[in-house]
Amino acid sequence: MNIKKKLVAATAMVLAAGLTLAGCGAEKSETNADGKPVIKITLIKRSTQIEAKKMKLTKDLEAACDCEIKWEEILDTQWAQQASTVLASGDVSDITIWGYNADNFAQYNYWEDLSDDLDQMPNVQAYFKAVPEAKMFGSDLEGHVWQVPSDYGNASGAKWSSGQNLMINKQWLEKLGLQVPKTWDDLTKVLTAFKTQDPNGNGKADEVPMLINQLGTAGFGWWSPFLLLNGTGQNTQVITSAGSQGIYVKDGKVGNWMLSDNFRSVIEYYHSLIKAGLMPADVLTRDASLNTADISSDGKTAKVGMIFGWNTGNFGDLKDEYESIEVPAAPGVSYDQTTWEPEFQDIYNGAAVKANLDDAHKTAALKIINEFLDPDISMESYYGDLGKYIENKGDGVYNVIKFQDDLSTFGLADRGLTWVRDNMSVTGDQDKVLAEKDGTVYKTQQSHIGEKDLIPMYTRLSAEDNTTVSNNNSTIWNYALPLISTWIQDGGLDDASWNTYIDTLKKSGIEDNIKLWQKAYDDTIAASK
């Protein structure tokens, strides 16, 4: 099949640099000693997840494709940097799971358009028919299908939670006779008590009142420190492509909160916490492993008072000490004005196939993707070996026997490829139980979001517009993110520096980005009617 999508400007630049694009011409593919295709699958995963090659899943997939699978497993903390190198070279794997998104598919021509291959993947056909939003998520505006995403469906905690939670040590609150903070002033007082009154009772000044995640290099992702914006009345959608760029919509009008006074107030508040010793002075630049170590501690004595995260399971054996709380209101903001990340359909990046594979390798790759969406294999991918860590009880009911050992999972969880059908359910999943419990906390604040204040998660820019936005964002991120980190950690934000920052963002194209996202939003809303 010929690739239907034209090369966009970013790809042309790569060609001009003299690089050869993978997928633009036939390549000799690898076979094993038995002459069977060897399929290389790149998997982007967390450090706490099992190696795929050690799972029964590998043998089950190989039986379905009559091929050999070679896994390349890359930590998500490393992928953020490696992805740019891979995209520049075009050296993508036969299948990549979780690694690429709509922005990548719009910019580069490295992947197979699967729109006319669906008849070879009956499970995918059934999936897209049952969940049209999944097909929209994996497609562009012209109808090309660039990936088969995952959908955890009825088993997902996302049905009750945004996956974004602000969590506090409730035992510390109780011990110190404190109430859950309702305002930023309350929060400062609580964190100060966490620092000075030895709430973990070990006689050491080892408490870390609050931790926030690093900003990264390409926008604002999951569990961003700027979830605190919801306390200013500015709702966020950091789980979406638009929202991760600071894009929001209010009464149908698109804007970018990086230009807002709300954004500035969050920066200044975080700096006040660091200045008071309530967060580590290097919280945005220290190695992320230090945060992980502090959060889990020794499993017996808690060290951290508050974080943004997935759910209270982030704390491992200490999870029962913590609870999710509503975001506190900023000064001058009423409770009715506060918001929170909305619930979402749990559809996320899945599997993309390299373009122009020979017939044998392409057929094998399609069989692998199709098999991933078999009910048993989907459950095995997510939870671990069928019969050992997850069991099929019949009638679509699966039971988790054991999900993880401390924080290490026996399955790939959300980094594999999974479709949970409407007639399937999962019992014994403590992560789901925690997600339900934690997520219900935000129902009222989520209800404060207006009907025209949400960007659909499958909103897409055209290929041309995406190139413009991506090029602008490259300039914006390189300038703004280090500066924002400096302002939070070291201070220096005043009217003059803020005005310079605003002017620089505007010169870097942020207003053009807003216009293009407005166009994409309008097109998406019109198409959904």
C-alpha positions in Angstrom: 0.0 0.0 0.0 1.2 3.5 -0.8 1.5 5.9 2.0 -1.2 8.5 1.4 0.0 11.3 3.5 2.3 13.9 1.9 5.6 14.8 3.6 5.2 17.9 5.7 7.7 20.6 6.2 9.4 18.9 9.2 10.2 15.8 7.1 11.4 17.9 4.2 13.9 19.5 6.5 15.1 16.1 7.5 15.6 15.2 3.9 17.4 18.4 3.2 19.8 17.5 6.0 20.7 14.4 4.0 19.1 11.9 6.2 17.3 8.8 4.8 13.8 8.3 6.1 12.8 4.8 7.2 9.7 3.6 5.4 10.3 5.7 2.2 11.8 2.7 0.4 11.8 -1.1 0.8 14.2 -2.5 3.4 15.5 -6.0 3.9 13.8 -7.3 7.0 15.2 -9.8 9.5 14.3 -13.5 9.7 15.4 -16.1 12.2 17.1 -19.5 11.5 13.8 -21.0 10.7 13.0 -18.4 8.1 10.3 -16.8 10.2 9.9 -13.0 10.3 11.6 -11.3 13.3 9.4 -8.4 14.5 11.1 -5.7 16.6 8.7 -4.2 19.1 9.7 -1.0 21.0 7.9 -0.7 24.3 8.0 2.5 26.3 7.5 1.6 30.0 8.1 2.5 33.6 10.9 1.1 35.7 8.4 -0.7 37.9 7.0 -2.9 35.1 8.1 -6.4 34.2 10.2 -7.1 31.2 8.0 -8.2 28.4 10.3 -11.0 27.3 9.8 -12.7 30.7 6.0 -12.8 30.2 3.9 -15.6 28.8 2.5 -12.9 26.6 5.5 -13.1 24.3 5.0 -16.8 23.5 1.2 -16.3 23.0 1.8 -13.4 20.5 4.5 -15.4 18.7 2.1 -18.3 18.3 -0.5 -16.0 16.7 1.9 -14.3 14.3 4.1 -17.4 13.5 7.1 -15.1 14.0 9.8 -14.2 16.5 9.5 -11.1 18.6 12.4 -9.0 19.8 11.6 -6.5 22.4 13.3 -3.1 22.8 12.2 -1.8 26.2 12.9 1.8 26.9 12.1 3.6 30.2 9.7 6.5 29.7 12.2 8.8 31.5 14.7 8.0 28.8 12.3 8.1 25.9 11.6 11.8 26.2 15.2 12.4 25.0 15.6 9.3 22.7 12.4 10.0 20.8 13.8 13.1 19.2 16.8 11.2 17.9 14.6 8.4 16.6 12.3 10.8 14.8 15.2 12.7 13.3 16.7 9.5 11.9 13.5 7.7 11.0 14.8 4.5 12.5 11.4 3.4 14.0 10.7 -0.2 15.0 8.4 -2.6 13.2 5.8 -1.9 16.0 6.1 0.8 18.6 3.7 0.7 21.6 2.9 3.9 23.5 5.8 5.8 22.0 4.1 8.2 19.4 1.2 10.5 19.4 -0.9 12.5 16.9 1.7 15.3 16.7 4.3 12.8 15.6 2.0 11.2 13.0 1.2 14.6 11.6 4.9 15.6 11.2 6.6 12.4 10.0 5.9 9.8 7.4 7.4 6.8 9.1 4.2 4.7 9.8 1.8 2.6 7.9 -1.7 3.9 7.3 -3.8 1.1 8.7 -7.1 2.3 7.3 -7.3 -0.3 4.5 -5.7 -3.1 6.6 -8.5 -3.4 9.1 -9.9 -6.5 7.4 -6.8 -8.3 8.4 -7.4 -7.4 12.0 -10.9 -8.5 12.9 -10.4 -7.6 16.6 -9.4 -4.1 15.6 -12.4 -3.8 13.3 -14.7 -4.9 16.2 -13.0 -2.4 18.5 -13.4 0.6 16.2 -17.0 -0.3 15.6 -17.7 -0.6 19.3 -15.6 2.4 20.4 -15.7 5.0 17.6 -13.7 7.4 19.8 -10.8 4.9 19.7 -10.7 5.1 15.9 -10.9 8.9 16.1 -8.1 8.9 18.6 -5.9 6.9 16.3 -6.8 8.8 13.1 -6.1 12.1 11.5 -8.6 14.5 10.0 -8.3 12.9 6.6 -9.2 9.4 7.9 -5.8 7.8 7.9 -5.3 5.4 10.9 -1.8 5.8 12.3 -2.2 3.8 15.5 -4.4 1.3 17.3 -4.8 2.9 20.8 -5.6 1.1 24.0 -8.9 1.4 25.8 -9.2 0.0 29.3 -13.0 0.5 29.2 -15.2 -0.7 32.0 -12.2 -1.9 34.1 -10.6 1.5 34.1 -10.3 3.7 37.2 -10.5 6.6 34.7 -14.2 6.0 34.5 -14.3 7.6 38.0 -11.1 9.6 38.0 -9.1 11.9 35.8 -6.0 10.1 36.8 -4.8 13.3 38.4 -5.0 13.5 42.2 -3.7 15.8 44.9 -2.9 13.6 47.8 -2.1 14.4 51.4 -1.0 12.4 54.5 -4.2 12.2 56.5 -2.5 10.6 59.4 -0.2 13.6 59.8 -3.2 15.9 59.7 -5.0 13.9 62.4 -1.9 13.7 64.6 -1.4 17.4 64.4 -5.1 18.2 64.8 -5.3 19.9 61.4 -8.1 20.1 58.9 -7.8 19.4 55.1 -6.6 22.7 53.6 -9.3 24.6 51.7 -7.3 27.6 50.6 -3.6 28.3 49.7 -3.2 30.0 53.0 -4.5 26.9 54.8 -2.1 24.8 52.7 0.9 26.9 53.7 0.0 26.5 57.3 -0.4 22.7 57.0 2.9 22.3 55.2 4.6 24.4 57.8 3.3 22.1 60.5 4.4 19.1 58.5 7.9 20.6 58.5 8.2 21.7 62.1 6.1 19.3 64.2 7.6 15.9 63.5 4.3 14.3 62.2 6.0 11.0 61.4 7.1 10.7 65.0 10.6 9.4 64.4 12.3 12.3 66.1 14.1 13.4 63.0 13.6 16.5 60.8 13.3 14.3 57.7 9.8 15.2 56.6 9.3 16.6 53.1 6.1 18.6 53.3 5.4 18.7 49.5 6.9 17.4 46.3 6.1 18.4 42.7 7.2 16.8 39.5 9.7 18.2 37.1 8.4 20.3 34.2 10.1 18.3 31.4 11.2 19.7 28.1 8.0 19.7 26.0 5.0 21.1 27.9 2.9 20.2 30.8 2.1 16.5 31.2 0.4 14.2 33.7 0.6 15.2 37.4 2.0 18.6 36.4 2.6 21.1 39.2 0.3 23.4 37.3 -2.7 21.3 38.2 -2.8 23.9 41.0 -4.2 26.3 38.4 -7.6 24.6 39.1 -7.5 26.4 42.4 -7.4 29.7 40.6 -10.6 28.9 38.6 -8.6 27.9 35.5 -9.4 24.4 34.6 -6.7 22.2 33.0 -6.6 19.3 30.6 -3.0 18.2 30.9 -3.8 14.7 29.7 -4.7 16.0 26.2 -2.4 17.2 23.5 -3.9 20.6 23.5 -4.0 20.9 27.3 -0.3 19.8 27.7 0.5 23.0 25.7 -1.4 25.2 28.1 -4.4 25.4 25.7 -7.8 25.8 27.3 -11.3 26.8 26.1 -13.7 29.0 28.0 -17.2 29.5 26.6 -16.0 28.1 23.3 -13.1 30.6 23.0 -9.6 29.1 23.1 -6.7 30.6 25.0 -3.4 29.6 26.6 -3.0 29.9 30.4 0.8 30.4 30.1 -0.1 34.0 29.3 -2.4 34.4 32.3 -2.1 36.0 35.7 -3.4 32.7 37.1 -0.2 31.0 35.8 2.0 33.7 37.3 0.3 33.3 40.7 1.0 29.5 40.8 4.7 30.2 40.0 4.9 32.7 42.7 3.1 30.5 45.2 5.4 27.6 44.6 8.5 29.8 45.0 7.1 31.0 48.4 6.9 27.3 49.5 10.5 26.7 48.5 11.7 29.9 50.1 10.0 28.7 53.4 11.7 25.3 53.1 8.4 23.5 52.4 9.7 21.9 49.2 13.2 20.9 48.4 15.2 23.8 46.9 16.1 21.6 43.9 12.7 20.0 43.5 12.5 20.7 39.8 16.1 19.7 38.9 17.0 16.8 41.2 16.9 13.3 39.9 13.3 11.9 39.7 14.5 8.8 41.6 14.9 10.9 44.7 11.2 11.7 44.6 10.3 8.1 44.2 12.5 7.1 47.1 11.0 9.7 49.4 7.4 8.9 48.4 7.7 5.2 49.1 10.2 5.7 51.9 11.0 2.4 53.8 7.4 1.3 53.6 7.0 1.9 57.3 7.6 5.6 58.1 6.2 8.2 55.7 8.4 11.1 54.7 6.3 13.1 52.2 3.2 15.1 53.1 1.7 15.9 49.7 2.1 15.1 46.0 0.2 15.1 42.7 -0.1 11.6 41.3 -2.2 8.7 39.9 -3.8 7.6 43.1 -2.8 6.8 46.7 -1.3 3.5 45.4 1.7 5.7 44.5 2.7 5.4 48.2 3.0 1.6 48.1 2.8 0.1 51.6 2.1 3.5 53.0 -1.0 4.1 50.9 -3.5 3.8 53.7 -1.9 6.9 55.3 -3.0 9.1 52.4 -6.1 10.5 50.8 -7.0 12.6 47.8 -8.2 16.1 48.5 -9.9 18.8 46.5 -7.6 21.5 45.2 -7.4 24.4 47.6 -8.7 27.8 46.4 -6.3 30.6 45.6 -6.6 34.0 47.3 -9.8 35.8 46.2 -11.2 32.6 44.5 -14.4 31.1 45.9 -15.0 27.4 46.1 -17.6 27.6 43.3 -14.9 28.9 41.0 -12.5 26.1 41.6 -12.3 23.2 39.1 -10.4 20.0 38.5 -9.2 17.9 35.6 -12.2 16.2 34.1 -12.9 12.5 34.0 -11.9 11.0 30.6 -12.5 8.0 28.5 -9.4 5.8 29.1 -8.1 5.8 25.5 -4.4 6.3 25.2 -1.4 5.8 22.8 -1.2 2.3 21.5 0.6 0.5 18.6 1.9 2.0 15.4 3.4 -0.1 12.5 6.4 0.9 10.5 5.7 1.8 6.9 6.7 -0.3 3.9 7.5 -3.6 5.7 7.6 -6.5 3.3 4.5 -8.6 3.1 5.6 -11.3 5.5 6.7 -8.8 8.2 3.7 -6.6 7.7 1.3 -9.6 8.0 3.1 -10.7 11.2 2.9 -7.2 12.7 -0.8 -6.9 12.0 -1.4 -10.4 13.5 0.4 -9.3 16.7 -1.8 -6.2 17.0 -4.9 -8.2 16.4 -4.0 -10.8 19.0 -3.2 -8.1 21.6 -6.9 -7.2 21.4 -8.1 -10.8 22.1 -9.8 -10.6 25.6 -7.5 -13.1 27.3 -4.4 -11.5 25.8 -5.5 -8.0 26.6 -5.9 -9.0 30.2 -2.5 -10.9 30.2 -0.8 -7.8 28.7 -2.2 -5.6 31.4 -2.0 -7.8 34.5 0.5 -10.6 33.8 0.5 -14.3 32.9 -3.0 -15.8 32.5 -3.6 -18.4 35.1 -0.9 -17.1 37.4 -1.6 -13.4 37.9 -5.0 -13.0 36.2 -7.7 -15.6 35.7 -10.7 -15.9 33.4 -13.7 -16.8 35.5 -16.0 -17.0 32.5 -18.8 -14.8 31.2 -16.4 -11.9 30.7 -15.3 -11.8 34.3 -11.6 -11.7 35.1 -10.1 -11.8 38.5 -6.7 -10.4 39.5 -4.8 -12.9 41.5 -1.8 -10.7 42.2 -1.1 -7.4 40.4 2.3 -6.4 41.8 5.0 -7.1 44.3 5.4 -3.9 46.3 5.5 -1.4 43.4 6.7 -3.8 40.6 3.9 -5.1 38.3 3.7 -8.5 36.8 2.1 -7.1 33.6 2.7 -4.1 31.3 -0.4 -2.2 32.7 -1.1 0.8 30.5 2.1 0.4 28.5 0.9 -2.6 26.6 -2.0 -2.8 24.2 -5.4 -3.5 25.7 -9.1 -3.4 24.9 -11.6 -4.2 27.6 -14.9 -4.8 26.0 -18.2 -3.6 27.5 -19.1 -7.1 28.4 -15.9 -7.6 30.4 -15.2 -6.8 34.0 -12.3 -7.1 36.4 -12.4 -7.9 40.1 -9.5 -7.8 42.6 -7.8 -4.8 40.9 -6.8 -2.7 43.9 -5.6 0.1 41.5 -9.2 0.4 40.2 -10.6 0.4 43.7 -8.2 3.2 44.7 -9.0 5.1 41.5 -12.7 5.0 42.3 -12.2 6.1 45.9 -9.8 8.9 45.0 -11.6 10.1 41.9 -15.0 10.7 43.6 -13.4 13.4 45.7 -13.4 15.8 42.7 -17.0 15.3 41.5 -18.1 18.7 42.8 -15.2 20.7 41.5 -15.4 19.0 38.1 -19.1 20.0 38.0 -17.9 23.6 38.0 -16.6 23.2 34.5 -18.9 24.7 31.9 -20.3 22.8 29.0 -18.2 24.8 26.5 -15.1 24.7 28.7 -13.7 21.3 27.6 -11.6 20.4 24.6 -12.5 16.9 23.3 -9.5 14.6 23.8 -9.4 13.6 20.1 -9.2 17.2 18.8 -6.5 17.2 16.1 -4.6 19.8 14.2 -4.2 19.4 10.5 -0.7 18.2 9.3 0.2 21.7 8.1 -1.1 23.4 11.3 0.6 20.8 13.5 3.9 21.6 11.9 3.4 25.3 12.6 2.4 24.7 16.2 5.2 22.2 16.8 7.8 24.6 15.4 6.5 27.4 17.5 6.4 25.2 20.6 10.0 24.2 20.1 10.9 27.8 20.5 8.5 28.4 23.3 9.6 25.4 25.4 13.3 26.1 25.0 12.7 29.6 26.3 9.9 29.3 28.8 10.3 26.0 30.7 13.8 26.6 32.0 12.8 30.2 33.0 9.7 28.9 34.8 11.8 26.4 36.7 14.2 29.1 37.7 11.4 31.4 38.8 9.9 28.6 41.0 13.2 27.5 42.5 15.2 30.7 42.7 12.8 33.5 42.3 13.3 36.6 40.2 9.8 36.9 38.9 8.7 40.6 38.9 6.6 42.8 36.6 9.5 43.6 34.3 10.6 40.0 33.8 6.9 38.8 33.4 6.3 41.4 30.7 9.5 40.3 28.9 8.3 36.7 29.1 4.8 37.6 27.7 6.4 39.6 24.8 8.8 36.7 24.0 6.0 34.1 24.0 4.0 36.3 21.6 7.0 36.8 19.3 7.5 33.0 19.4 4.1 32.4 17.9 1.9 31.5 20.9 -1.0 33.6 19.6 -0.7 31.8 16.2 -1.0 28.5 18.1 -4.1 29.7 19.9 -5.7 30.6 16.6 -4.9 27.2 15.1 -6.2 25.3 18.1 -9.4 27.4 17.9 -9.8 26.2 14.4 -9.2 22.6 15.4 -11.7 22.9 18.3 -14.3 24.4 16.1 -13.9 21.7 13.4 -14.1 19.0 16.1 -17.2 20.4 17.7 -18.9 20.8 14.2 -18.0 17.2 13.3 -19.4 15.8 16.5 -22.9 17.3 15.9 
